[in-house]
Amino acid sequence: MAWVVLFVIACCLVPAARAEPLNETRAMAFARLALAGIAREYPNKPADVLEGDGDVRPPRSVHPAFYGCYDWHSAVHGHWMLVRLLRTVPGLPIEGEIRAALAANLTAANLETEAAFFARPGSKSYERPYGWAWLLKLAEELHDWDDPQGREWNATLRPLVDVIVNGYLAYYPKQTYPTRSGVHSSTAFGLAFALDYARAVGHADLERLVVERSGAYFGRDERLPAAWEPDGVDFFSPSLVEADLMRRVLPAEEFRRWFARALPDMAVGGPSSLMTPATVADRSDPQIVHLDGLNLSRAWCMRNIAGSLPEGDPLRRTLADAADRHAAAALPHVASGDYAGEHWLASFATYLLTSPR
């Protein structure tokens, strides 16, 4: 399609050392990917626990707001991305189309059905924590948006947000050990976005819980095994996503000391397996293409961590350069022509290109 060609051309013009910001051409390409996904019911990978024959229903019936994009969490962050694009790139030529798609899905009735799903006994762990985290990121994005429709969607999302927040408050005091993975089960990622939400909306109980749990899980870490990364299906770096959480939690000087203990090889530019973009051999494989997401999320973690270090710290430049290499390796492949990556990678790219540094 013509917009894919424009996207690829735009990406090819990006210098290898530094990715361009999110301009209108790139935003349009990303928005088109999301619009094609959030209303596409199949293929679909449900992760529901079935409690009886009556639970065997089409995805649109079970999840009327977030039925598209192959799976629930991808649908959620596809909606987040569309809101983020409306906010950060105002006046997009397809703004009306974006708003219509969001309005069709984010209705009060649809979101009450989504919230009721999580009240089922078999749904307590559904999408925990990855989908939960992205739902709170969507809520955070809507929270302070001075826009009539944005305020309406913020209100209709509230029943589901309340269920997810209560899930955090109920579960994490009981999770004794963190899950140190590079995929959906990552405790560090789930806590990072929850902390962003809690601080944005002033949810003191959630903020206290996340700060306490982060310290308990990761505060004493030393010499993380970053040289073992990446795993073959990672879309997060377990070590970097943990550091990206801890730079949110700790005061700047305390974080600097923590980072030096947790990833000491960074001081000499290593480990090489962490600082070098991952190779993606087959973008039609839904597991291998995770590595494009890994390159994008490594880039945002590296940029965030660099920005939290003191001026003059040589690690700032080391991390910034590595982030640029990872971004340049992944951004040209967000629109690969295969749904395996196209249903979700644009959300990662948008977060990379628009999140504060």
C-alpha positions as a Markdown table, in Angstrom:
| # | Residue | x | y | z |
|---|---|---|---|---|
| 1 | Met | 0.0 | 0.0 | 0.0 |
| 2 | Ala | 1.1 | 3.6 | -0.7 |
| 3 | Trp | 1.3 | 4.5 | 3.0 |
| 4 | Val | 3.6 | 1.6 | 3.7 |
| 5 | Val | 5.9 | 2.7 | 0.8 |
| 6 | Leu | 6.0 | 6.2 | 2.2 |
| 7 | Phe | 6.8 | 4.8 | 5.7 |
| 8 | Val | 9.7 | 2.7 | 4.4 |
| 9 | Ile | 11.1 | 5.6 | 2.4 |
| 10 | Ala | 10.9 | 7.9 | 5.4 |
| 11 | Cys | 12.7 | 5.3 | 7.5 |
| 12 | Cys | 15.4 | 4.8 | 4.9 |
| 13 | Leu | 16.2 | 8.5 | 5.1 |
| 14 | Val | 17.0 | 8.2 | 8.8 |
| 15 | Pro | 20.7 | 8.5 | 9.5 |
| 16 | Ala | 22.0 | 5.3 | 11.0 |
| 17 | Ala | 23.4 | 7.1 | 14.1 |
| 18 | Arg | 20.2 | 8.8 | 15.2 |
| 19 | Ala | 16.5 | 8.3 | 14.7 |
| 20 | Glu | 14.3 | 11.2 | 13.7 |
| 21 | Pro | 11.5 | 12.3 | 16.0 |
| 22 | Leu | 7.9 | 11.4 | 15.4 |
| 23 | Asn | 6.9 | 13.5 | 12.4 |
| 24 | Glu | 3.6 | 13.5 | 10.6 |
| 25 | Thr | 4.7 | 11.0 | 8.0 |
| 26 | Arg | 5.8 | 8.5 | 10.5 |
| 27 | Ala | 2.8 | 9.2 | 12.8 |
| 28 | Met | 0.4 | 8.6 | 9.9 |
| 29 | Ala | 2.1 | 5.2 | 9.1 |
| 30 | Phe | 1.9 | 4.1 | 12.7 |
| 31 | Ala | -1.8 | 5.2 | 13.0 |
| 32 | Arg | -2.7 | 3.2 | 9.9 |
| 33 | Leu | -1.2 | 0.1 | 11.5 |
| 34 | Ala | -3.2 | 0.6 | 14.7 |
| 35 | Leu | -6.4 | 1.3 | 12.8 |
| 36 | Ala | -6.0 | -1.8 | 10.8 |
| 37 | Gly | -5.5 | -3.9 | 14.0 |
| 38 | Ile | -7.9 | -2.7 | 16.6 |
| 39 | Ala | -10.9 | -3.6 | 14.5 |
| 40 | Arg | -9.4 | -6.8 | 13.1 |
| 41 | Glu | -10.8 | -9.7 | 15.1 |
| 42 | Tyr | -8.9 | -12.5 | 13.5 |
| 43 | Pro | -6.3 | -14.0 | 13.7 |
| 44 | Asn | -6.8 | -13.9 | 17.5 |
| 45 | Lys | -4.9 | -15.5 | 20.4 |
| 46 | Pro | -7.2 | -15.6 | 23.4 |
| 47 | Ala | -5.7 | -16.3 | 26.8 |
| 48 | Asp | -9.0 | -16.7 | 28.7 |
| 49 | Val | -9.6 | -19.4 | 31.2 |
| 50 | Leu | -12.7 | -21.3 | 30.2 |
| 51 | Glu | -15.1 | -22.2 | 33.0 |
| 52 | Gly | -17.7 | -23.8 | 30.9 |
| 53 | Asp | -19.2 | -24.2 | 27.4 |
| 54 | Gly | -20.8 | -20.8 | 27.6 |
| 55 | Asp | -17.3 | -19.2 | 27.8 |
| 56 | Val | -16.5 | -20.3 | 24.2 |
| 57 | Arg | -17.5 | -17.2 | 22.4 |
| 58 | Pro | -16.0 | -15.0 | 19.6 |
| 59 | Pro | -13.4 | -12.4 | 20.8 |
| 60 | Arg | -15.7 | -9.5 | 20.0 |
| 61 | Ser | -18.3 | -10.8 | 22.4 |
| 62 | Val | -15.9 | -11.4 | 25.3 |
| 63 | His | -13.8 | -8.3 | 24.8 |
| 64 | Pro | -16.0 | -5.7 | 23.0 |
| 65 | Ala | -13.5 | -2.9 | 23.5 |
| 66 | Phe | -10.2 | -4.7 | 23.0 |
| 67 | Tyr | -10.9 | -7.7 | 20.7 |
| 68 | Gly | -8.5 | -6.8 | 17.9 |
| 69 | Cys | -4.8 | -6.7 | 17.2 |
| 70 | Tyr | -4.4 | -10.5 | 17.7 |
| 71 | Asp | -4.5 | -10.3 | 21.5 |
| 72 | Trp | -6.0 | -8.2 | 24.3 |
| 73 | His | -2.8 | -6.4 | 25.4 |
| 74 | Ser | -1.9 | -5.4 | 21.8 |
| 75 | Ala | -5.4 | -4.0 | 21.4 |
| 76 | Val | -5.0 | -2.0 | 24.6 |
| 77 | His | -1.6 | -0.5 | 23.6 |
| 78 | Gly | -2.9 | 0.1 | 20.1 |
| 79 | His | -5.6 | 2.3 | 21.6 |
| 80 | Trp | -3.0 | 4.0 | 23.8 |
| 81 | Met | -0.9 | 4.7 | 20.7 |
| 82 | Leu | -3.8 | 6.3 | 18.8 |
| 83 | Val | -4.5 | 8.6 | 21.8 |
| 84 | Arg | -0.8 | 9.4 | 22.1 |
| 85 | Leu | -0.6 | 10.3 | 18.4 |
| 86 | Leu | -3.6 | 12.6 | 18.6 |
| 87 | Arg | -1.9 | 14.4 | 21.5 |
| 88 | Thr | 1.7 | 14.6 | 20.3 |
| 89 | Val | 1.1 | 15.2 | 16.5 |
| 90 | Pro | -2.0 | 17.4 | 16.4 |
| 91 | Gly | -3.8 | 18.0 | 13.1 |
| 92 | Leu | -3.2 | 14.6 | 11.6 |
| 93 | Pro | -5.1 | 14.2 | 8.3 |
| 94 | Ile | -6.8 | 11.1 | 9.6 |
| 95 | Glu | -7.7 | 12.5 | 13.0 |
| 96 | Gly | -11.4 | 12.1 | 12.3 |
| 97 | Glu | -10.9 | 8.4 | 11.4 |
| 98 | Ile | -8.8 | 7.8 | 14.6 |
| 99 | Arg | -11.4 | 9.5 | 16.8 |
| 100 | Ala | -14.2 | 7.5 | 15.2 |
| 101 | Ala | -12.4 | 4.2 | 15.8 |
| 102 | Leu | -11.7 | 5.1 | 19.4 |
| 103 | Ala | -15.3 | 6.2 | 20.0 |
| 104 | Ala | -16.6 | 2.9 | 18.6 |
| 105 | Asn | -14.6 | 0.8 | 21.0 |
| 106 | Leu | -14.3 | 2.9 | 24.2 |
| 107 | Thr | -18.0 | 3.0 | 25.0 |
| 108 | Ala | -19.5 | 2.7 | 28.5 |
| 109 | Ala | -21.2 | -0.5 | 27.7 |
| 110 | Asn | -18.1 | -2.1 | 26.2 |
| 111 | Leu | -15.8 | -1.2 | 29.1 |
| 112 | Glu | -18.3 | -2.3 | 31.7 |
| 113 | Thr | -18.3 | -5.7 | 29.9 |
| 114 | Glu | -14.5 | -5.7 | 30.0 |
| 115 | Ala | -14.5 | -4.9 | 33.7 |
| 116 | Ala | -17.0 | -7.6 | 34.4 |
| 117 | Phe | -14.7 | -10.1 | 32.7 |
| 118 | Phe | -12.0 | -9.5 | 35.2 |
| 119 | Ala | -14.5 | -10.2 | 38.1 |
| 120 | Arg | -14.7 | -13.8 | 37.0 |
| 121 | Pro | -12.9 | -16.2 | 39.3 |
| 122 | Gly | -10.8 | -17.5 | 36.4 |
| 123 | Ser | -9.7 | -14.0 | 35.3 |
| 124 | Lys | -7.7 | -12.9 | 38.3 |
| 125 | Ser | -4.4 | -13.4 | 36.5 |
| 126 | Tyr | -5.6 | -12.5 | 33.0 |
| 127 | Glu | -3.0 | -10.3 | 31.3 |
| 128 | Arg | -1.1 | -9.8 | 34.6 |
| 129 | Pro | 1.0 | -7.7 | 34.5 |
| 130 | Tyr | 1.7 | -6.7 | 30.9 |
| 131 | Gly | -1.8 | -6.0 | 29.8 |
| 132 | Trp | -2.6 | -4.4 | 33.1 |
| 133 | Ala | 0.4 | -2.1 | 32.7 |
| 134 | Trp | -0.7 | -0.9 | 29.2 |
| 135 | Leu | -4.2 | -0.4 | 30.4 |
| 136 | Leu | -2.9 | 2.0 | 33.1 |
| 137 | Lys | -0.7 | 3.7 | 30.5 |
| 138 | Leu | -3.9 | 4.3 | 28.4 |
| 139 | Ala | -5.6 | 5.7 | 31.5 |
| 140 | Glu | -2.6 | 7.9 | 32.3 |
| 141 | Glu | -2.7 | 9.2 | 28.7 |
| 142 | Leu | -6.4 | 10.1 | 29.0 |
| 143 | His | -6.2 | 11.5 | 32.5 |
| 144 | Asp | -4.8 | 15.0 | 31.8 |
| 145 | Trp | -5.9 | 15.4 | 28.2 |
| 146 | Asp | -7.9 | 18.6 | 27.8 |
| 147 | Asp | -10.1 | 17.3 | 25.1 |
| 148 | Pro | -13.9 | 16.7 | 25.2 |
| 149 | Gln | -13.7 | 13.2 | 23.8 |
| 150 | Gly | -10.7 | 12.5 | 25.8 |
| 151 | Arg | -12.5 | 13.3 | 29.0 |
| 152 | Glu | -15.4 | 11.1 | 27.9 |
| 153 | Trp | -13.1 | 8.2 | 27.3 |
| 154 | Asn | -11.4 | 8.7 | 30.6 |
| 155 | Ala | -14.7 | 8.4 | 32.3 |
| 156 | Thr | -15.8 | 5.3 | 30.4 |
| 157 | Leu | -12.5 | 3.6 | 31.1 |
| 158 | Arg | -12.8 | 4.1 | 34.9 |
| 159 | Pro | -14.6 | 0.8 | 35.8 |
| 160 | Leu | -11.9 | -1.2 | 34.1 |
| 161 | Val | -9.1 | 1.0 | 35.5 |
| 162 | Asp | -10.5 | 0.5 | 39.0 |
| 163 | Val | -10.5 | -3.3 | 38.6 |
| 164 | Ile | -6.9 | -3.3 | 37.4 |
| 165 | Val | -5.6 | -1.0 | 40.2 |
| 166 | Asn | -7.4 | -3.2 | 42.7 |
| 167 | Gly | -5.7 | -6.2 | 41.1 |
| 168 | Tyr | -2.3 | -4.6 | 41.7 |
| 169 | Leu | -3.1 | -3.8 | 45.3 |
| 170 | Ala | -4.3 | -7.3 | 46.0 |
| 171 | Tyr | -1.7 | -9.3 | 44.1 |
| 172 | Tyr | 1.7 | -7.6 | 44.6 |
| 173 | Pro | 1.8 | -7.8 | 48.4 |
| 174 | Lys | 1.5 | -11.6 | 47.9 |
| 175 | Gln | 4.1 | -12.0 | 45.1 |
| 176 | Thr | 7.2 | -12.9 | 47.1 |
| 177 | Tyr | 9.6 | -13.1 | 44.2 |
| 178 | Pro | 9.8 | -11.0 | 41.0 |
| 179 | Thr | 9.5 | -12.5 | 37.6 |
| 180 | Arg | 12.7 | -11.6 | 35.8 |
| 181 | Ser | 11.7 | -12.2 | 32.2 |
| 182 | Gly | 11.9 | -10.4 | 28.9 |
| 183 | Val | 8.3 | -11.1 | 27.9 |
| 184 | His | 4.8 | -10.4 | 29.2 |
| 185 | Ser | 5.4 | -11.7 | 32.7 |
| 186 | Ser | 8.1 | -9.1 | 33.5 |
| 187 | Thr | 7.5 | -7.8 | 37.0 |
| 188 | Ala | 9.7 | -4.7 | 36.5 |
| 189 | Phe | 7.8 | -3.6 | 33.4 |
| 190 | Gly | 4.4 | -4.1 | 35.1 |
| 191 | Leu | 5.5 | -2.0 | 38.1 |
| 192 | Ala | 7.1 | 0.8 | 36.0 |
| 193 | Phe | 4.0 | 1.7 | 34.1 |
| 194 | Ala | 1.9 | 1.3 | 37.3 |
| 195 | Leu | 4.1 | 3.8 | 39.0 |
| 196 | Asp | 3.8 | 6.3 | 36.1 |
| 197 | Tyr | 0.0 | 6.0 | 36.4 |
| 198 | Ala | 0.0 | 6.3 | 40.2 |
| 199 | Arg | 2.0 | 9.5 | 40.1 |
| 200 | Ala | 0.1 | 11.0 | 37.3 |
| 201 | Val | -3.3 | 10.6 | 38.9 |
| 202 | Gly | -2.1 | 10.9 | 42.6 |
| 203 | His | -2.9 | 7.4 | 43.7 |
| 204 | Ala | -0.9 | 7.3 | 46.9 |
| 205 | Asp | -1.6 | 3.7 | 47.9 |
| 206 | Leu | -0.6 | 2.3 | 44.5 |
| 207 | Glu | 2.6 | 4.5 | 44.4 |
| 208 | Arg | 3.6 | 3.3 | 47.9 |
| 209 | Leu | 3.0 | -0.3 | 47.0 |
| 210 | Val | 5.1 | -0.1 | 43.8 |
| 211 | Val | 8.0 | 1.7 | 45.5 |
| 212 | Glu | 8.0 | -0.8 | 48.4 |
| 213 | Arg | 7.8 | -3.8 | 46.1 |
| 214 | Ser | 10.5 | -2.5 | 43.7 |
| 215 | Gly | 12.9 | -2.1 | 46.6 |
| 216 | Ala | 12.1 | -5.5 | 48.0 |
| 217 | Tyr | 12.5 | -7.2 | 44.6 |
| 218 | Phe | 15.4 | -5.3 | 43.1 |
| 219 | Gly | 17.0 | -2.9 | 45.6 |
| 220 | Arg | 19.9 | -5.2 | 46.6 |
| 221 | Asp | 20.7 | -6.6 | 43.1 |
| 222 | Glu | 24.3 | -6.8 | 42.1 |
| 223 | Arg | 25.9 | -8.0 | 38.8 |
| 224 | Leu | 22.8 | -8.8 | 36.9 |
| 225 | Pro | 23.5 | -11.5 | 34.3 |
| 226 | Ala | 23.0 | -9.2 | 31.3 |
| 227 | Ala | 25.6 | -11.1 | 29.3 |
| 228 | Trp | 23.1 | -13.9 | 29.0 |
| 229 | Glu | 20.8 | -11.6 | 27.1 |
| 230 | Pro | 18.9 | -11.8 | 24.8 |
| 231 | Asp | 16.7 | -14.8 | 25.1 |
| 232 | Gly | 15.3 | -15.9 | 21.8 |
| 233 | Val | 11.8 | -14.5 | 22.4 |
| 234 | Asp | 12.6 | -11.3 | 24.4 |
| 235 | Phe | 10.9 | -8.1 | 23.7 |
| 236 | Phe | 12.3 | -6.6 | 26.9 |
| 237 | Ser | 15.8 | -6.7 | 28.3 |
| 238 | Pro | 15.3 | -8.1 | 31.9 |
| 239 | Ser | 18.3 | -6.0 | 33.2 |
| 240 | Leu | 17.5 | -2.8 | 31.4 |
| 241 | Val | 13.7 | -2.8 | 32.2 |
| 242 | Glu | 14.6 | -3.4 | 35.8 |
| 243 | Ala | 17.0 | -0.4 | 35.7 |
| 244 | Asp | 14.3 | 1.7 | 34.0 |
| 245 | Leu | 12.0 | 0.9 | 36.9 |
| 246 | Met | 14.6 | 1.7 | 39.6 |
| 247 | Arg | 15.5 | 5.1 | 38.1 |
| 248 | Arg | 11.9 | 6.0 | 38.7 |
| 249 | Val | 12.0 | 4.7 | 42.3 |
| 250 | Leu | 15.3 | 5.9 | 43.6 |
| 251 | Pro | 16.7 | 9.4 | 44.1 |
| 252 | Ala | 19.2 | 10.3 | 41.4 |
| 253 | Glu | 22.4 | 9.7 | 43.4 |
| 254 | Glu | 21.2 | 6.5 | 44.9 |
| 255 | Phe | 20.2 | 5.2 | 41.5 |
| 256 | Arg | 23.6 | 6.0 | 40.2 |
| 257 | Arg | 25.1 | 3.8 | 42.9 |
| 258 | Trp | 22.5 | 1.1 | 42.3 |
| 259 | Phe | 23.2 | 1.1 | 38.6 |
| 260 | Ala | 27.0 | 0.8 | 39.1 |
| 261 | Arg | 26.4 | -2.3 | 41.3 |
| 262 | Ala | 23.7 | -3.9 | 39.1 |
| 263 | Leu | 25.4 | -3.4 | 35.7 |
| 264 | Pro | 29.1 | -2.8 | 36.5 |
| 265 | Asp | 30.2 | -3.8 | 33.0 |
| 266 | Met | 28.5 | -0.8 | 31.6 |
| 267 | Ala | 31.4 | 1.3 | 32.8 |
| 268 | Val | 33.6 | -0.3 | 30.1 |
| 269 | Gly | 30.9 | -0.4 | 27.4 |
| 270 | Gly | 29.7 | -3.9 | 28.0 |
| 271 | Pro | 28.4 | -6.5 | 27.9 |
| 272 | Ser | 28.5 | -6.6 | 24.1 |
| 273 | Ser | 25.4 | -8.8 | 23.8 |
| 274 | Leu | 23.4 | -6.1 | 25.6 |
| 275 | Met | 24.9 | -3.1 | 23.7 |
| 276 | Thr | 24.5 | -4.6 | 20.2 |
| 277 | Pro | 21.1 | -4.7 | 18.5 |
| 278 | Ala | 19.5 | -8.1 | 18.3 |
| 279 | Thr | 19.4 | -9.9 | 14.9 |
| 280 | Val | 15.9 | -10.6 | 13.7 |
| 281 | Ala | 16.0 | -13.6 | 11.2 |
| 282 | Asp | 12.3 | -14.0 | 10.4 |
| 283 | Arg | 9.8 | -11.2 | 10.8 |
| 284 | Ser | 6.9 | -13.5 | 9.9 |
| 285 | Asp | 7.5 | -15.6 | 13.0 |
| 286 | Pro | 5.5 | -14.3 | 15.9 |
| 287 | Gln | 8.2 | -15.2 | 18.4 |
| 288 | Ile | 11.3 | -14.2 | 16.5 |
| 289 | Val | 9.8 | -10.8 | 15.6 |
| 290 | His | 9.8 | -10.1 | 19.4 |
| 291 | Leu | 13.4 | -9.1 | 18.9 |
| 292 | Asp | 12.4 | -6.0 | 16.9 |
| 293 | Gly | 10.4 | -5.0 | 20.0 |
| 294 | Leu | 13.5 | -5.8 | 22.1 |
| 295 | Asn | 15.6 | -3.3 | 20.1 |
| 296 | Leu | 12.9 | -0.7 | 20.6 |
| 297 | Ser | 12.4 | -1.2 | 24.3 |
| 298 | Arg | 16.2 | -1.4 | 24.9 |
| 299 | Ala | 16.5 | 2.0 | 23.1 |
| 300 | Trp | 13.9 | 3.6 | 25.4 |
| 301 | Cys | 15.4 | 2.1 | 28.5 |
| 302 | Met | 18.9 | 3.2 | 27.6 |
| 303 | Arg | 17.7 | 6.8 | 26.8 |
| 304 | Asn | 15.7 | 7.0 | 30.1 |
| 305 | Ile | 18.6 | 5.7 | 32.1 |
| 306 | Ala | 21.1 | 8.0 | 30.4 |
| 307 | Gly | 18.9 | 11.0 | 31.2 |
| 308 | Ser | 18.8 | 10.1 | 34.9 |
| 309 | Leu | 22.6 | 10.0 | 35.3 |
| 310 | Pro | 24.6 | 13.1 | 36.2 |
| 311 | Glu | 25.9 | 15.5 | 33.6 |
| 312 | Gly | 29.4 | 14.6 | 32.7 |
| 313 | Asp | 29.0 | 10.9 | 33.5 |
| 314 | Pro | 30.5 | 9.1 | 30.5 |
| 315 | Leu | 27.8 | 6.4 | 30.7 |
| 316 | Arg | 25.4 | 9.0 | 29.4 |
| 317 | Arg | 27.0 | 9.0 | 26.0 |
| 318 | Thr | 27.6 | 5.3 | 26.0 |
| 319 | Leu | 24.0 | 4.6 | 26.6 |
| 320 | Ala | 22.7 | 7.3 | 24.2 |
| 321 | Asp | 24.9 | 5.9 | 21.4 |
| 322 | Ala | 23.7 | 2.3 | 22.0 |
| 323 | Ala | 20.1 | 3.5 | 22.1 |
| 324 | Asp | 20.5 | 5.2 | 18.8 |
| 325 | Arg | 21.9 | 2.0 | 17.3 |
| 326 | His | 19.0 | 0.0 | 18.6 |
| 327 | Ala | 16.4 | 2.5 | 17.4 |
| 328 | Ala | 18.0 | 2.6 | 13.9 |
| 329 | Ala | 18.0 | -1.2 | 13.7 |
| 330 | Ala | 14.3 | -1.5 | 14.5 |
| 331 | Leu | 12.4 | 1.5 | 13.2 |
| 332 | Pro | 12.6 | 0.6 | 9.5 |
| 333 | His | 10.9 | -2.7 | 10.3 |
| 334 | Val | 7.8 | -1.6 | 12.2 |
| 335 | Ala | 5.9 | -2.0 | 9.0 |
| 336 | Ser | 7.3 | -5.3 | 7.8 |
| 337 | Gly | 4.4 | -6.4 | 5.7 |
| 338 | Asp | 3.6 | -9.2 | 8.1 |
| 339 | Tyr | 0.9 | -9.0 | 10.8 |
| 340 | Ala | 3.1 | -10.9 | 13.3 |
| 341 | Gly | 5.0 | -7.7 | 14.0 |
| 342 | Glu | 2.7 | -5.0 | 12.5 |
| 343 | His | -0.1 | -5.6 | 15.1 |
| 344 | Trp | 2.1 | -4.3 | 17.9 |
| 345 | Leu | 5.5 | -2.8 | 17.0 |
| 346 | Ala | 4.2 | 0.7 | 16.2 |
| 347 | Ser | 3.2 | 1.1 | 19.9 |
| 348 | Phe | 6.7 | 0.3 | 21.0 |
| 349 | Ala | 8.1 | 2.7 | 18.4 |
| 350 | Thr | 5.7 | 5.5 | 19.5 |
| 351 | Tyr | 6.6 | 5.1 | 23.1 |
| 352 | Leu | 10.3 | 5.3 | 22.2 |
| 353 | Leu | 9.8 | 8.4 | 20.1 |
| 354 | Thr | 7.5 | 10.3 | 22.4 |
| 355 | Ser | 8.3 | 9.4 | 26.0 |
| 356 | Pro | 10.2 | 11.9 | 28.1 |
| 357 | Arg | 13.9 | 11.4 | 28.3 |
